Amino acid sequence: MNEAAPAVLLRGLRKTYPHAENPVEVLKGVDLRLARGETAAVLGPSGSGKSTLLALLGGLDRPTAGEISLFGEPLGGLSEPALARFRAANMGIVFQQFHLMPHMTALENASLPLEIARDPGAEDKARGALASVGLSHREDHLPGELSGGECQRVAIARALVTSPRLLLADEPSGNLDVRTGRQVMDLLFSLVAERRATLLLVTHNPEFAEKCSRRFVLAEGRLADA
């Protein structure tokens, strides 16, 4: 992997979804370059393709055209198993809906990426990740026993437990009240700075966008500086 390469490099990224009558072109040629350690926010109206952009960056979907390169690795040339390994080794993803396993404790949820990777230190690392988000006292609680803010903190711990170089966050405060959302976002930015990770944040909130070193607007399928 090229250590001099940018964290994120997008060239002419396009995504079109087939439709019986007219195909829906969501992204119409997105270009983006982020240096390692940069924090960037993507703003834009609902339905503008922000979540689609993150899904493509996370390797959860494939573009119709264009190039995605992360840390010098072109994603387009990777098989699905290789892409899954690359994602596990380099990326953390925080979703608005938390996506915690309801039958698993906070500790089990946080350790899940490491268990999948068969890391022998998974439990200890997950405990450390939960401690970093202030949830050591909630290790044995199920998601249904946690508040929304606590669930999102577990999701952040899960995303950071592998020490990813790139963190993708899709409206992480969207399901939280204003006060809790602010607390969770302050924690997220603190942990990103501490770990010197690259952050790409999708948000509707200008206050959170201002915390990022760079800001973009996605509208009508195109990305522009805010």
LORO-22833 format. One line per 3 residues: their letters; for each residue x negated, y negated, z negated of N, C-alpha, C. Coordinates in Angstrom, 3 decimals. Layout:
# residues N
A) X Y Z X Y Z X Y Z ~ ...
//
This chain:
# residues 226
MNE) -0.845 1.196 0.000 0.000 0.000 0.000 -0.878 -1.243 0.000 ~ -0.535 -2.202 0.818 -1.325 -3.417 0.984 -1.091 -4.366 -0.184 ~ -2.106 -4.537 -1.045 -1.949 -5.372 -2.230 -1.890 -6.849 -1.898
AAP) -2.297 -7.223 -0.688 -2.245 -8.635 -0.293 -0.909 -8.992 0.362 ~ -0.095 -8.012 0.633 1.176 -8.246 1.325 2.169 -8.915 0.378 ~ 3.122 -9.675 0.928 4.155 -10.285 0.081 5.050 -9.220 -0.551
AVL) 5.724 -9.596 -1.626 6.634 -8.657 -2.273 7.793 -8.310 -1.346 ~ 8.336 -9.327 -0.683 9.483 -9.139 0.210 9.211 -9.843 1.525 ~ 9.423 -9.132 2.617 9.308 -9.733 3.943 10.456 -9.201 4.805
LRG) 11.348 -10.102 5.201 12.467 -9.761 6.075 12.301 -10.499 7.390 ~ 12.522 -9.795 8.483 12.439 -10.404 9.813 13.661 -10.008 10.624 ~ 14.459 -11.009 11.007 15.586 -10.771 11.895 16.559 -9.736 11.389
LRK) 16.821 -9.728 10.082 17.658 -8.692 9.491 19.124 -8.891 9.883 ~ 19.710 -7.841 10.433 21.107 -7.879 10.855 21.848 -6.672 10.282 ~ 23.115 -6.895 9.960 23.962 -5.789 9.522 25.354 -5.988 10.085
TYP) 25.805 -4.992 10.844 27.135 -5.005 11.441 27.872 -3.743 11.025 ~ 29.104 -3.924 10.564 29.932 -2.784 10.185 30.930 -2.503 11.305 ~ 31.039 -1.243 11.722 31.983 -0.916 12.799 33.423 -1.120 12.357
HAE) 34.251 -1.485 13.295 35.679 -1.675 13.041 36.433 -1.278 14.299 ~ 37.634 -0.749 14.118 38.411 -0.245 15.258 38.629 -1.314 16.316 ~ 38.838 -2.566 15.901 39.083 -3.638 16.862 37.830 -4.460 17.121
NPV) 37.327 -5.109 16.085 36.132 -5.936 16.253 35.106 -5.605 15.175 ~ 33.864 -5.294 15.562 32.815 -5.066 14.560 32.635 -6.315 13.684 ~ 32.299 -6.083 12.409 32.097 -7.186 11.473 30.598 -7.406 11.295
EVL) 30.126 -8.531 11.802 28.704 -8.858 11.692 28.491 -9.679 10.421 ~ 27.919 -9.045 9.402 27.755 -9.682 8.092 26.467 -10.495 8.028 ~ 25.371 -9.925 8.467 24.089 -10.631 8.502 23.665 -10.804 9.955
KGV) 23.255 -12.034 10.301 23.035 -12.364 11.706 21.599 -12.825 11.989 ~ 20.652 -12.165 11.348 19.261 -12.519 11.579 18.664 -13.252 10.396 ~ 18.485 -12.539 9.293 17.974 -13.136 8.054 16.464 -12.965 7.989
DLR) 15.779 -14.072 7.725 14.333 -14.067 7.521 14.042 -14.518 6.091 ~ 13.100 -13.845 5.433 12.756 -14.204 4.052 11.374 -13.673 3.723 ~ 10.623 -14.500 3.016 9.303 -14.079 2.519 9.179 -14.516 1.070
LAR) 8.930 -13.559 0.180 8.735 -13.850 -1.238 7.374 -13.323 -1.673 ~ 6.619 -14.197 -2.321 5.326 -13.778 -2.860 5.543 -12.955 -4.124 ~ 4.542 -12.220 -4.502 4.632 -11.421 -5.724 4.766 -12.337 -6.930
GET) 5.696 -11.986 -7.801 5.908 -12.775 -9.001 6.871 -13.929 -8.841 ~ 7.342 -14.181 -7.625 8.311 -15.260 -7.422 9.697 -14.833 -7.902 ~ 10.481 -15.837 -8.296 11.888 -15.606 -8.632 12.731 -16.401 -7.652
AAV) 13.709 -15.757 -7.062 14.533 -16.407 -6.039 16.003 -16.104 -6.278 ~ 16.836 -17.124 -6.075 18.286 -16.972 -6.209 18.921 -17.102 -4.841 ~ 19.940 -16.284 -4.594 20.724 -16.376 -3.371 22.148 -16.756 -3.764
LGP) 22.574 -17.932 -3.339 23.931 -18.421 -3.581 24.738 -18.283 -2.305 ~ 26.045 -18.404 -2.425 26.891 -18.347 -1.243 28.301 -17.937 -1.615 ~ 29.254 -18.221 -0.755 30.646 -17.874 -1.034 30.865 -16.372 -1.066
SGS) 31.952 -15.949 -1.700 32.312 -14.533 -1.715 32.499 -14.039 -0.279 ~ 31.988 -12.844 -0.029 32.112 -12.270 1.300 31.067 -12.731 2.288 ~ 30.075 -13.484 1.814 29.056 -14.005 2.733 27.957 -12.989 3.031
GKS) 27.931 -11.867 2.306 26.927 -10.838 2.583 25.825 -10.747 1.552 ~ 25.991 -11.412 0.404 24.929 -11.402 -0.614 24.666 -9.993 -1.152 ~ 25.735 -9.294 -1.488 25.571 -7.933 -2.010 25.054 -6.994 -0.922
TLL) 25.478 -7.228 0.311 24.956 -6.435 1.431 23.451 -6.614 1.562 ~ 22.989 -7.859 1.414 21.559 -8.144 1.500 20.793 -7.375 0.427 ~ 21.297 -7.381 -0.796 20.616 -6.657 -1.873 20.633 -5.151 -1.624
ALL) 21.751 -4.644 -1.113 21.839 -3.211 -0.835 20.804 -2.795 0.214 ~ 20.596 -3.628 1.202 19.591 -3.337 2.226 18.185 -3.388 1.637 ~ 17.931 -4.393 0.802 16.617 -4.505 0.165 16.347 -3.316 -0.754
GGL) 17.404 -2.856 -1.431 17.241 -1.733 -2.340 17.210 -0.381 -1.663 ~ 17.340 -0.370 -0.340 17.341 0.899 0.378 18.603 1.700 0.159 ~ 19.666 1.046 -0.312 20.946 1.717 -0.519 21.779 1.735 0.754
DRP) 21.361 0.968 1.736 22.008 0.912 3.045 20.922 0.623 4.069 ~ 21.202 0.874 5.318 20.231 0.649 6.388 20.698 -0.509 7.260 ~ 19.792 -1.371 7.714 20.178 -2.485 8.584 20.515 -2.007 9.987
TAG) 21.319 -2.809 10.676 21.615 -2.539 12.082 20.404 -2.876 12.949 ~ 19.692 -3.920 12.573 18.490 -4.337 13.291 17.632 -5.162 12.339 ~ 16.379 -5.355 12.730 15.478 -6.159 11.923 14.555 -5.305 11.059
EIS) 13.667 -5.982 10.322 12.650 -5.297 9.533 12.735 -5.688 8.064 ~ 12.518 -4.696 7.207 12.383 -4.909 5.768 11.050 -4.310 5.348 ~ 10.206 -5.143 4.745 8.927 -4.664 4.246 8.779 -5.123 2.803
LFG) 8.526 -4.184 1.902 8.340 -4.493 0.483 6.933 -4.089 0.069 ~ 6.165 -5.057 -0.400 4.778 -4.815 -0.818 3.971 -4.158 0.304 ~ 4.300 -4.549 1.533 3.557 -4.038 2.691 4.073 -2.721 3.230
EPL) 5.124 -2.166 2.618 5.677 -0.884 3.063 6.941 -1.115 3.873 ~ 6.920 -0.806 5.189 8.144 -0.947 5.995 9.160 0.124 5.603 ~ 10.341 -0.291 5.181 11.337 0.675 4.731 11.940 1.462 5.884
GGL) 11.951 0.852 7.070 12.592 1.499 8.213 11.970 2.820 8.600 ~ 10.702 3.013 8.296 10.023 4.241 8.685 10.084 5.342 7.649 ~ 10.766 5.093 6.537 10.812 6.077 5.467 12.034 6.982 5.602
SEP) 11.842 8.265 5.355 12.970 9.199 5.288 13.756 8.898 4.018 ~ 14.947 9.469 3.897 15.755 9.233 2.702 15.042 9.691 1.428 ~ 14.424 10.876 1.406 13.691 11.280 0.190 12.517 10.339 -0.115
ALA) 11.773 9.915 0.928 10.648 9.012 0.713 11.132 7.649 0.239 ~ 12.265 7.204 0.780 12.843 5.931 0.368 13.273 5.992 -1.089 ~ 13.857 7.106 -1.502 14.269 7.273 -2.899 13.058 7.239 -3.824
RFR) 11.970 7.871 -3.402 10.747 7.852 -4.230 10.167 6.448 -4.307 ~ 10.168 5.732 -3.181 9.641 4.367 -3.165 10.484 3.464 -4.061 ~ 11.803 3.599 -3.976 12.698 2.793 -4.800 12.453 3.066 -6.281
AAN) 12.321 4.347 -6.633 12.118 4.714 -8.035 10.805 4.163 -8.578 ~ 9.791 4.096 -7.722 8.472 3.662 -8.172 8.308 2.153 -8.191 ~ 9.112 1.426 -7.417 8.852 0.002 -7.233 10.000 -0.938 -7.560
MGI) 11.237 -0.425 -7.666 12.399 -1.306 -7.783 13.254 -0.991 -8.990 ~ 13.866 -2.043 -9.516 14.910 -1.916 -10.507 16.115 -2.695 -10.010 ~ 17.314 -2.187 -10.228 18.524 -2.838 -9.737 19.512 -3.008 -10.890
VFQ) 20.019 -4.240 -11.038 21.035 -4.534 -12.053 22.311 -4.930 -11.326 ~ 23.395 -4.220 -11.597 24.668 -4.460 -10.922 25.624 -5.239 -11.823 ~ 26.554 -5.935 -11.204 27.579 -6.659 -11.946 28.450 -5.696 -12.765
QFH) 28.732 -4.522 -12.208 29.645 -3.573 -12.842 28.958 -2.633 -13.834 ~ 27.688 -2.874 -14.138 26.887 -2.080 -15.078 26.510 -0.710 -14.505 ~ 27.522 0.069 -14.065 27.299 1.417 -13.524 26.567 2.324 -14.504
LMP) 26.972 2.275 -15.771 26.430 3.205 -16.755 27.206 4.513 -16.695 ~ 26.553 5.621 -17.052 27.213 6.913 -17.125 28.042 6.957 -18.417 ~ 29.374 7.054 -18.319 30.220 6.925 -19.511 30.030 8.021 -20.555
HMT) 29.557 9.199 -20.122 29.391 10.328 -21.037 27.990 10.388 -21.631 ~ 27.151 9.395 -21.296 25.775 9.382 -21.775 25.563 8.228 -22.748 ~ 24.730 8.435 -23.755 24.438 7.386 -24.724 23.607 6.282 -24.081
ALE) 23.455 5.183 -24.816 22.618 4.087 -24.320 21.206 4.577 -24.037 ~ 20.666 5.396 -24.927 19.312 5.927 -24.739 19.243 6.812 -23.507 ~ 20.225 7.658 -23.319 20.237 8.552 -22.154 20.398 7.765 -20.862
NAS) 21.235 6.727 -20.877 21.379 5.884 -19.694 20.075 5.180 -19.359 ~ 19.420 4.640 -20.375 18.178 3.898 -20.138 17.057 4.802 -19.643 ~ 17.076 6.057 -20.068 15.999 6.979 -19.676 16.263 7.676 -18.351
LPL) 17.463 7.492 -17.778 17.870 8.251 -16.595 16.870 8.164 -15.433 ~ 16.394 6.953 -15.039 15.437 6.914 -13.917 14.167 7.716 -14.187 ~ 13.717 7.728 -15.434 12.507 8.472 -15.778 12.774 9.972 -15.846
EIA) 13.980 10.349 -16.295 14.339 11.767 -16.321 14.385 12.318 -14.901 ~ 14.946 11.524 -13.973 15.000 11.951 -12.579 13.594 12.125 -12.018 ~ 12.689 11.232 -12.449 11.296 11.309 -11.996 10.482 12.323 -12.794
RDP) 11.129 12.989 -13.757 10.486 13.999 -14.602 9.291 13.440 -15.363 ~ 9.453 12.235 -15.858 8.426 11.602 -16.672 8.469 12.210 -18.067 ~ 7.375 12.803 -18.541 7.392 13.445 -19.862 7.582 12.458 -21.013
GAE) 7.311 11.191 -20.760 7.472 10.179 -21.806 8.764 9.401 -21.687 ~ 9.756 9.973 -20.994 10.994 9.252 -20.683 11.693 8.717 -21.925 ~ 11.846 9.550 -22.937 12.608 9.115 -24.123 11.913 7.984 -24.866
DKA) 10.606 8.097 -25.045 9.866 7.042 -25.749 9.898 5.733 -24.971 ~ 9.752 5.810 -23.658 9.784 4.600 -22.831 11.177 3.970 -22.851 ~ 12.210 4.811 -22.846 13.576 4.295 -22.903 13.839 3.609 -24.237
RGA) 13.311 4.172 -25.310 13.443 3.530 -26.623 12.782 2.150 -26.607 ~ 11.616 2.074 -25.986 10.931 0.783 -25.884 11.715 -0.216 -25.062 ~ 12.342 0.273 -23.975 13.131 -0.613 -23.118 14.357 -1.125 -23.859
LAS) 15.012 -0.251 -24.632 16.169 -0.688 -25.413 15.749 -1.678 -26.499 ~ 14.594 -1.450 -27.082 14.097 -2.394 -28.092 13.855 -3.763 -27.475 ~ 13.378 -3.784 -26.231 13.079 -5.058 -25.569 14.332 -5.873 -25.292
VGL) 15.486 -5.209 -25.223 16.748 -5.930 -25.016 17.573 -6.005 -26.304 ~ 16.925 -5.655 -27.438 17.562 -5.807 -28.740 18.629 -4.790 -29.058 ~ 18.485 -3.567 -28.547 19.544 -2.563 -28.749 19.038 -1.279 -29.405
SHR) 17.975 -1.372 -30.170 17.477 -0.176 -30.850 18.537 0.447 -31.743 ~ 19.392 -0.381 -32.326 20.426 0.107 -33.239 21.629 0.701 -32.516 ~ 21.610 0.669 -31.179 22.739 1.188 -30.400 22.352 2.400 -29.551
EDH) 21.205 2.993 -29.808 20.698 4.093 -28.981 21.702 5.220 -28.784 ~ 22.417 5.574 -29.845 23.294 6.748 -29.804 24.739 6.425 -29.463 ~ 25.006 5.193 -29.040 26.377 4.789 -28.716 26.665 5.001 -27.228
LPG) 27.881 5.418 -26.940 28.342 5.555 -25.567 28.754 4.183 -25.026 ~ 28.769 4.002 -23.689 29.182 2.712 -23.124 30.541 2.229 -23.624 ~ 31.476 3.150 -23.844 32.795 2.772 -24.319 32.784 2.204 -25.726
ELS) 31.680 2.395 -26.440 31.534 1.881 -27.801 30.732 0.587 -27.842 ~ 30.357 0.079 -26.674 29.537 -1.131 -26.579 30.354 -2.277 -25.989 ~ 29.964 -3.499 -26.305 30.581 -4.674 -25.692 30.070 -4.819 -24.256
GGE) 30.704 -5.713 -23.497 30.244 -5.943 -22.123 28.817 -6.433 -22.077 ~ 28.457 -7.344 -22.977 27.088 -7.854 -23.012 26.091 -6.771 -23.355 ~ 26.474 -5.874 -24.278 25.576 -4.773 -24.636 25.420 -3.797 -23.479
CQR) 26.514 -3.525 -22.765 26.421 -2.644 -21.585 25.475 -3.226 -20.550 ~ 25.547 -4.548 -20.337 24.670 -5.151 -19.346 23.215 -5.121 -19.806 ~ 22.993 -5.234 -21.113 21.629 -5.137 -21.628 21.080 -3.712 -21.469
VAI) 21.943 -2.716 -21.643 21.512 -1.341 -21.370 21.147 -1.195 -19.894 ~ 21.955 -1.795 -19.026 21.679 -1.727 -17.584 20.356 -2.409 -17.245 ~ 20.051 -3.507 -17.926 18.773 -4.184 -17.709 17.624 -3.304 -18.191
ARA) 17.812 -2.675 -19.364 16.781 -1.767 -19.871 16.533 -0.630 -18.892 ~ 17.611 -0.086 -18.345 17.480 1.006 -17.369 16.729 0.534 -16.131 ~ 17.005 -0.692 -15.682 16.353 -1.214 -14.482 14.870 -1.480 -14.715
LVT) 14.497 -1.814 -15.941 13.115 -2.191 -16.231 12.288 -1.057 -16.822 ~ 12.918 0.075 -17.130 12.211 1.139 -17.838 11.055 1.711 -17.024 ~ 11.126 1.614 -15.712 10.052 2.133 -14.859 8.981 1.082 -14.563
SPR) 9.095 -0.095 -15.200 8.181 -1.222 -14.940 8.123 -1.557 -13.451 ~ 9.279 -1.842 -12.840 9.317 -2.103 -11.395 8.631 -3.412 -11.040 ~ 8.119 -3.457 -9.834 7.500 -4.698 -9.353 8.535 -5.639 -8.757
LLL) 9.678 -5.097 -8.342 10.751 -5.898 -7.759 12.048 -5.599 -8.489 ~ 12.716 -6.662 -8.966 13.998 -6.510 -9.620 15.064 -7.184 -8.778 ~ 16.105 -6.431 -8.440 17.246 -6.947 -7.682 18.429 -7.038 -8.636
ADE) 19.021 -8.215 -8.752 20.121 -8.424 -9.700 21.318 -9.008 -8.966 ~ 22.426 -8.265 -8.993 23.631 -8.659 -8.261 24.688 -9.168 -9.236 ~ 24.782 -10.481 -9.393 25.764 -11.108 -10.287 25.775 -10.439 -11.667
PSG) 24.621 -10.344 -12.345 24.577 -9.604 -13.609 25.400 -10.208 -14.735 ~ 25.789 -11.482 -14.594 26.618 -12.107 -15.634 28.085 -12.208 -15.209 ~ 28.413 -11.653 -14.051 29.739 -11.854 -13.466 30.893 -11.314 -14.286
NLD) 30.661 -10.245 -15.070 31.731 -9.653 -15.866 31.664 -10.057 -17.336 ~ 30.886 -11.099 -17.641 30.685 -11.505 -19.026 31.249 -12.893 -19.268 ~ 31.613 -13.170 -20.511 32.039 -14.527 -20.836 30.842 -15.467 -20.753
VRT) 31.104 -16.753 -20.743 30.056 -17.753 -20.479 28.899 -17.625 -21.470 ~ 29.220 -17.549 -22.760 28.171 -17.494 -23.781 27.341 -16.216 -23.660 ~ 28.007 -15.078 -23.529 27.296 -13.805 -23.413 26.497 -13.753 -22.122
GRQ) 27.082 -14.266 -21.042 26.383 -14.296 -19.762 25.096 -15.095 -19.841 ~ 25.147 -16.217 -20.529 23.953 -17.053 -20.670 22.875 -16.320 -21.480 ~ 23.299 -15.629 -22.532 22.346 -14.884 -23.361 21.682 -13.767 -22.543
VMD) 22.489 -13.047 -21.769 21.964 -11.947 -20.962 21.002 -12.475 -19.897 ~ 21.356 -13.595 -19.269 20.487 -14.146 -18.227 19.189 -14.693 -18.811 ~ 19.261 -15.322 -19.977 18.034 -15.787 -20.631 17.112 -14.608 -20.918
LLF) 17.700 -13.496 -21.373 16.918 -12.296 -21.639 16.302 -11.752 -20.355 ~ 17.087 -11.713 -19.297 16.600 -11.199 -18.020 15.402 -12.003 -17.523 ~ 15.520 -13.329 -17.526 14.416 -14.167 -17.056 13.182 -14.023 -17.946
SLV) 13.398 -13.877 -19.240 12.282 -13.705 -20.159 11.521 -12.417 -19.873 ~ 12.253 -11.333 -19.654 11.620 -10.048 -19.383 10.913 -10.037 -18.031 ~ 11.510 -10.687 -17.032 10.877 -10.771 -15.708 9.553 -11.531 -15.802
AER) 9.561 -12.654 -16.540 8.332 -13.436 -16.697 7.273 -12.643 -17.456 ~ 7.698 -11.956 -18.493 6.775 -11.171 -19.315 6.098 -10.079 -18.497 ~ 6.853 -9.479 -17.590 6.332 -8.365 -16.801 5.771 -8.798 -15.453
RAT) 5.888 -10.092 -15.153 5.375 -10.654 -13.901 5.968 -9.948 -12.687 ~ 7.244 -9.633 -12.786 7.943 -8.975 -11.688 8.469 -10.018 -10.700 ~ 8.764 -9.576 -9.497 9.444 -10.410 -8.512 10.947 -10.211 -8.701
LLL) 11.695 -11.300 -8.685 13.141 -11.227 -8.917 13.904 -11.828 -7.751 ~ 14.893 -11.099 -7.264 15.853 -11.656 -6.310 17.229 -11.551 -6.954 ~ 17.811 -12.705 -7.251 19.060 -12.784 -7.992 20.182 -13.298 -7.108
VTH) 21.262 -12.547 -7.023 22.483 -13.021 -6.378 23.385 -13.589 -7.454 ~ 23.834 -14.819 -7.271 24.659 -15.457 -8.291 25.564 -16.519 -7.680 ~ 26.681 -16.779 -8.363 27.532 -17.911 -8.002 27.235 -19.107 -8.906
NPE) 26.385 -18.885 -9.903 26.177 -19.867 -10.951 24.961 -20.748 -10.669 ~ 25.169 -22.042 -10.368 24.031 -22.933 -10.086 23.067 -23.059 -11.263 ~ 23.586 -22.936 -12.484 22.729 -23.030 -13.670 21.681 -21.921 -13.670
FAE) 22.100 -20.699 -13.351 21.157 -19.589 -13.317 20.227 -19.701 -12.108 ~ 20.753 -20.174 -10.997 19.920 -20.356 -9.806 18.791 -21.335 -10.072 ~ 19.062 -22.371 -10.871 18.049 -23.385 -11.177 16.877 -22.812 -11.962
KCS) 17.072 -21.677 -12.622 15.998 -21.047 -13.377 14.989 -20.358 -12.463 ~ 15.368 -20.170 -11.206 14.488 -19.501 -10.244 13.555 -20.504 -9.573 ~ 12.400 -20.023 -9.156 11.432 -20.907 -8.504 11.861 -21.278 -7.088
RRF) 12.726 -20.440 -6.472 13.231 -20.743 -5.134 14.715 -20.432 -5.075 ~ 15.432 -21.194 -4.227 16.879 -21.026 -4.110 17.280 -21.040 -2.639 ~ 18.184 -20.127 -2.296 18.656 -19.989 -0.928 20.182 -19.936 -0.916
VLA) 20.753 -20.278 0.229 22.193 -20.155 0.435 22.423 -19.221 1.616 ~ 23.295 -18.242 1.415 23.676 -17.332 2.491 25.089 -17.691 2.922 ~ 25.223 -18.101 4.159 26.539 -18.494 4.681 26.584 -18.182 6.176
EGR) 27.715 -17.657 6.617 27.922 -17.317 8.018 26.811 -16.394 8.547 ~ 26.351 -15.515 7.673 25.386 -14.509 8.075 23.941 -14.955 8.145 ~ 23.679 -16.198 7.720 22.311 -16.716 7.810 21.852 -17.283 6.467
LAD) 20.542 -17.129 6.218 19.953 -17.561 4.958 19.181 -18.868 5.192 ~ 19.416 -19.841 4.305 18.731 -21.133 4.425 18.303 -21.598 3.040 ~ 17.265 -22.429 2.989 16.843 -23.029 1.719 17.967 -23.867 1.161
A) 18.166 -23.753 -0.151 19.228 -24.536 -0.812 18.767 -25.969 -0.970
//
